[in-house]
Structure formats: structure tokens, C-alpha cells
Amino acid sequence: MIDVVYFAWVRERIGLPRESVETSAATVADLVAELRAREDRYDMAFTDLSALRVAVDQELTDFDAPLAGVREVAFFPPMTGG
């Protein structure tokens, strides 16, 4: 079981701030594919991965990051400085 956390417009499109997901995904990209196959709202949220960043157990990483032993995956838009 992995906790999946959504921030900003990702949360708005999916309609949840977080959820626990039972997954057999090996990587973040595999998890995204599983989520996209669930419902249209997930598919819309993950249409353009270049518009998203991902953190695994609160460490910024890439979509090819392995999920073995991971407790949390968070998706969010790129942060802008100012």
C-alpha cells in the first residue's frame, strides 16, 4: 500500500488530497499508468507529465524511480520562485 498525495491543480482535477493505493507498480511511471486507467479524472490529471513533478518519500525524483519499499508518492506542478 502506497500513500499518493496530490497538490495544487492535480488535487483539483482528481478531487482528492491523498489516497492509499494498492499497487503492483515497479516505478512511478507504472503507478501513473495504473492511475490513468482508473477513471477519466486521473487520465486528465496525468496527461502531460512534463507539467508535473514527483517526490518519493519526500525526495524529488523522476518518473522512472523505483517504488520498492516506498511509503509515499506526491505529485505536484513545478514550483516557481519569486
C-alpha positions as CSV (number, residue, x, y, z in Angstrom):
1,M,0.0,0.0,0.0
2,I,1.4,3.4,-1.0
3,D,0.0,6.8,0.0
4,V,-0.4,9.0,-3.0
5,V,-0.6,12.7,-2.4
6,Y,-1.9,15.3,-4.9
7,F,-1.2,19.1,-4.8
8,A,-2.5,22.2,-6.5
9,W,-4.3,21.6,-9.8
10,V,-3.6,17.9,-9.7
11,R,-5.7,17.6,-6.5
12,E,-8.4,19.8,-8.1
13,R,-8.6,17.5,-11.2
14,I,-8.7,14.3,-9.2
15,G,-10.8,15.6,-6.4
16,L,-8.8,14.1,-3.5
17,P,-5.9,15.5,-1.5
18,R,-4.5,12.0,-0.9
19,E,-5.4,8.3,-1.1
20,S,-3.9,4.9,-0.2
21,V,-3.3,2.8,-3.3
22,E,-2.8,-0.9,-3.6
23,T,-0.4,-1.3,-6.5
24,S,1.9,-3.7,-8.2
25,A,3.7,-0.9,-10.0
26,A,7.5,-1.1,-10.1
27,T,8.2,2.6,-10.9
28,V,6.4,5.9,-10.6
29,A,5.6,5.8,-14.3
30,D,3.9,2.4,-13.8
31,L,1.9,3.8,-11.0
32,V,0.8,6.7,-13.2
33,A,-0.3,4.3,-15.9
34,E,-2.4,2.4,-13.3
35,L,-4.0,5.6,-12.0
36,R,-4.7,6.8,-15.6
37,A,-6.5,3.6,-16.3
38,R,-8.8,4.0,-13.3
39,E,-11.0,6.9,-14.4
40,D,-11.1,9.9,-16.8
41,R,-10.2,12.4,-14.0
42,Y,-6.9,10.6,-13.4
43,D,-6.2,10.4,-17.1
44,M,-6.8,14.2,-17.4
45,A,-4.6,14.9,-14.4
46,F,-1.7,12.9,-15.8
47,T,-2.0,13.7,-19.5
48,D,1.1,15.9,-19.6
49,L,3.8,14.5,-17.3
50,S,6.2,17.3,-18.4
51,A,3.8,19.6,-16.4
52,L,4.3,17.5,-13.2
53,R,7.0,16.8,-10.7
54,V,7.1,13.8,-8.4
55,A,8.5,13.2,-4.9
56,V,9.0,9.7,-3.5
57,D,9.1,9.6,0.3
58,Q,9.5,13.4,0.2
59,E,12.6,13.3,-2.1
60,L,12.2,14.9,-5.5
61,T,12.8,12.3,-8.2
62,D,12.0,11.2,-11.8
63,F,9.1,9.1,-13.1
64,D,11.4,6.2,-13.6
65,A,12.1,6.0,-9.8
66,P,11.5,2.5,-8.3
67,L,8.7,2.1,-5.8
68,A,10.1,-0.9,-3.8
69,G,9.8,0.0,-0.1
70,V,8.2,3.4,-0.8
71,R,5.5,4.7,1.5
72,E,4.5,7.9,-0.2
73,V,4.4,9.4,-3.7
74,A,3.5,13.0,-4.2
75,F,2.5,14.7,-7.5
76,F,2.6,18.5,-7.9
77,P,3.2,21.1,-10.6
78,P,6.7,22.7,-10.9
79,M,7.3,25.3,-8.2
80,T,8.1,28.8,-9.3
81,G,10.4,31.1,-7.5
82,G,9.8,34.7,-6.8
